[in-house]
């Protein structure tokens, strides 16, 4: 029997379903978002800002194309996470 006091989760929109298609737990979504944010920071062209040889060897990305792609992806995950929280859609 279902509990009448418990709110039923709303139907997932396609954009949320695509963001978290294989993620069922809130904790795993948070880990995905943090990994995305860390990778976005890594994708900054740090070698362009400094002339340090160590920075140039660790941060090998030299253009802004990866950052330009990662920022919308992070926003997409964050908005999807917010939608899941507001609509009680976590398993």
C-alpha positions in Angstrom: 0.0 0.0 0.0 1.2 3.5 -0.7 1.3 6.2 2.0 -1.1 9.0 1.1 0.9 11.5 3.0 4.1 10.9 1.1 4.3 13.2 -2.0 4.7 11.3 -5.2 7.7 12.2 -7.4 7.0 14.1 -10.5 7.7 12.7 -14.0 11.2 13.4 -15.0 11.7 15.8 -17.8 14.0 14.7 -20.6 16.8 17.1 -19.7 16.9 15.7 -16.1 16.6 12.1 -17.3 19.6 12.6 -19.6 21.7 14.2 -16.8 21.1 11.5 -14.2 20.0 8.5 -16.3 22.1 6.0 -14.4 22.4 7.9 -11.1 19.8 7.0 -8.5 21.2 8.4 -5.2 21.6 12.0 -4.3 25.1 11.4 -2.9 26.3 10.1 -6.3 24.9 13.1 -8.1 26.8 15.4 -5.7 30.0 13.5 -6.4 29.3 13.8 -10.2 28.8 17.6 -9.8 32.0 18.1 -7.8 34.0 16.0 -10.3 32.6 18.1 -13.1 33.5 21.4 -11.2 37.0 20.1 -10.5 37.5 19.1 -14.1 36.2 22.5 -15.2 38.9 24.2 -13.1 41.5 21.9 -14.5 40.4 22.9 -18.0 41.3 26.5 -17.5 44.4 27.4 -19.6 46.6 27.9 -16.6 49.8 27.7 -18.7 48.6 31.0 -20.4 48.6 32.8 -17.1 52.0 31.8 -15.8 55.4 31.0 -17.3 56.1 28.3 -14.8 57.4 25.1 -16.4 55.7 22.8 -13.8 52.3 24.4 -14.4 52.8 24.0 -18.1 53.6 20.3 -17.8 50.7 19.5 -15.4 48.0 21.7 -17.0 48.4 20.9 -20.7 45.2 22.6 -22.0 46.2 25.8 -23.8 42.8 27.1 -25.1 39.4 28.0 -23.8 37.4 25.4 -25.7 37.2 22.9 -22.9 36.1 25.5 -20.4 33.5 26.8 -22.8 32.0 23.2 -22.9 32.4 22.3 -19.3 30.6 25.4 -17.8 27.3 24.7 -19.5 27.6 21.0 -18.5 28.1 22.0 -14.8 25.1 24.3 -15.0 23.0 21.5 -16.5 24.0 19.1 -13.7 23.3 21.8 -11.1 19.9 22.6 -12.5 19.0 19.0 -12.8 20.1 18.4 -9.2 17.9 21.3 -8.1 14.9 19.9 -10.0 15.4 16.5 -8.5 15.5 18.0 -5.0 12.4 20.2 -5.4 10.3 17.3 -6.9 11.3 14.5 -4.5 12.6 12.5 -7.4 15.5 10.6 -5.7 15.2 6.9 -5.2 
